[in-house]
Every structure is written in structure tokens, then in C-alpha cells.
């Protein structure tokens, strides 16, 4: 939300901000938090709230965007791959504006420990 707000994005103000031409490209690799939620009551929003494929769709829905919507999982390079896909989509005309980025939240001690022991995590952040 803040990134769109700070960029000065105003939906439908110009041809490049027509909401049907704004694409969302989202890099995410881990959804280990689903295991925590699985033990709780499973309600209507369990699937759309917990599966990473729904991440960019939720962004599109919240902002009323109708362009392409992709979740990218290429492990450590997911955000970079999402940005590359966004640039390619802009170049070939699939969208006129792109929202691109990613996230990684490690909530499982087992996942964190495994990644750490495999030297996949930075000691400095």
C-alpha cells in the first residue's frame, strides 16, 4: 500500500494507470506459517489467506487491479525473478504499469534451522 501511495499512483488518472492494465508480480518462497494455522479452525479464508499463489491476487483485489497477476517461486531469487517478469510484461505490452516485489517470512524453527545449517541464510541480514 505504502509503495503505491508514495509513488503517486492514482488509479485511472492516465492511460498507464488504467486499473485493467496494472500487473502484479510477487516473489514468495515460504508458506510455512500454514502449518501453524492448520491446527486452528479452518474457515472460509484459510485457503486464500494461506497459499502463496493468492498473494498477488489479494493485492489486485484490494486495489481493484485487473492486469496480470503472478506469484513467482525461484527460492532465493524470487523477488528478482518477479521484477524481471514485470519488466518483460511491460516490454511486450501485457501491462502498462507493474507492481513488483516479494517477501519471505520464516516462522518454522525447522525450516529456519535447515536453511541456516545449509548456509542459505546471511549472518549479517
C-alpha positions in Angstrom: 0.0 0.0 0.0 2.7 2.5 1.0 4.7 1.8 -2.1 1.8 2.7 -4.3 0.9 5.7 -2.2 4.5 7.0 -2.2 4.8 6.5 -5.9 1.9 8.9 -6.5 -0.2 6.2 -8.2 -3.7 7.3 -8.8 -6.0 4.7 -10.4 -7.4 5.6 -13.8 -5.8 9.1 -13.9 -3.9 8.3 -17.1 -3.8 5.6 -19.7 -0.9 3.9 -17.9 -2.8 3.7 -14.7 -6.0 2.2 -16.0 -6.6 -0.5 -13.4 -7.2 -3.2 -16.0 -3.6 -2.6 -17.3 -1.8 -2.8 -13.9 0.1 -6.1 -13.3 1.1 -7.6 -10.0 4.3 -9.7 -9.8 5.1 -11.2 -6.4 8.0 -13.3 -5.3 7.4 -15.6 -2.3 9.1 -18.9 -1.4 8.0 -19.9 2.0 4.5 -20.5 3.4 5.5 -22.5 6.5 3.0 -20.4 8.5 0.2 -22.6 7.0 1.3 -25.4 9.3 0.6 -23.2 12.3 -2.8 -22.2 11.0 -3.7 -25.8 10.1 -4.2 -26.7 13.8 -6.7 -23.9 14.2 -10.3 -23.7 12.9 -10.3 -23.8 9.1 -12.7 -21.1 7.9 -13.7 -19.6 4.6 -10.4 -17.6 4.2 -8.0 -20.4 5.1 -7.0 -21.2 1.5 -6.9 -17.6 0.0 -5.2 -16.4 3.2 -2.6 -19.1 3.4 -1.5 -20.2 0.0 1.2 -18.2 -1.7 -0.4 -18.3 -5.1 -3.1 -16.0 -3.7 -0.7 -13.2 -2.6 -0.8 -11.2 -5.8 -4.5 -11.9 -6.3 -5.2 -10.3 -2.8 -3.2 -7.2 -3.9 -5.2 -7.0 -7.2 -8.5 -7.4 -5.3 -7.7 -4.8 -2.6 -6.7 -2.2 -5.2 -9.2 -3.2 -7.8 -6.5 -4.1 -10.3 -7.3 -6.3 -13.3 -3.9 -6.8 -15.1 -1.8 -9.9 -15.0 -1.1 -11.4 -11.6 1.8 -13.7 -10.9 3.4 -15.4 -7.9 7.0 -16.4 -8.6 8.9 -19.0 -6.6 12.5 -19.4 -7.5 13.8 -19.8 -4.0 16.3 -17.0 -3.0 15.8 -15.2 -6.3 12.0 -15.0 -6.2 11.8 -11.2 -5.9 14.4 -10.6 -8.6 12.6 -13.1 -10.9 9.3 -11.3 -10.2 10.8 -7.9 -11.1 12.3 -9.4 -14.3 8.9 -10.9 -15.2 7.3 -7.4 -14.5 9.8 -5.7 -16.8 9.2 -8.3 -19.6 5.5 -7.9 -19.3 5.9 -4.1 -19.6 8.1 -4.5 -22.7 5.8 -6.9 -24.5 2.7 -4.9 -23.7 0.9 -7.3 -21.2 0.5 -4.3 -18.9 1.3 -0.6 -18.8 2.2 -0.4 -15.1 3.7 -3.1 -12.8 3.8 -3.6 -9.1 6.6 -6.0 -8.3 8.5 -7.2 -5.3 8.4 -10.0 -2.8 8.7 -11.3 0.7 9.9 -14.1 2.8 8.7 -14.9 6.3 10.3 -17.8 8.1 8.2 -18.8 11.1 9.1 -22.5 11.4 12.1 -23.3 13.6 12.7 -26.4 11.5 12.8 -24.5 8.2 15.0 -21.8 9.7 17.4 -24.3 11.2 17.6 -26.3 7.9 18.3 -23.2 5.9 20.8 -22.0 8.4 22.7 -25.3 8.5 22.8 -25.3 4.8 24.4 -21.8 4.8 21.5 -20.3 2.9 20.9 -17.5 5.4 23.1 -14.4 5.8 24.6 -13.9 9.3 24.5 -10.1 8.7 21.0 -9.8 7.5 
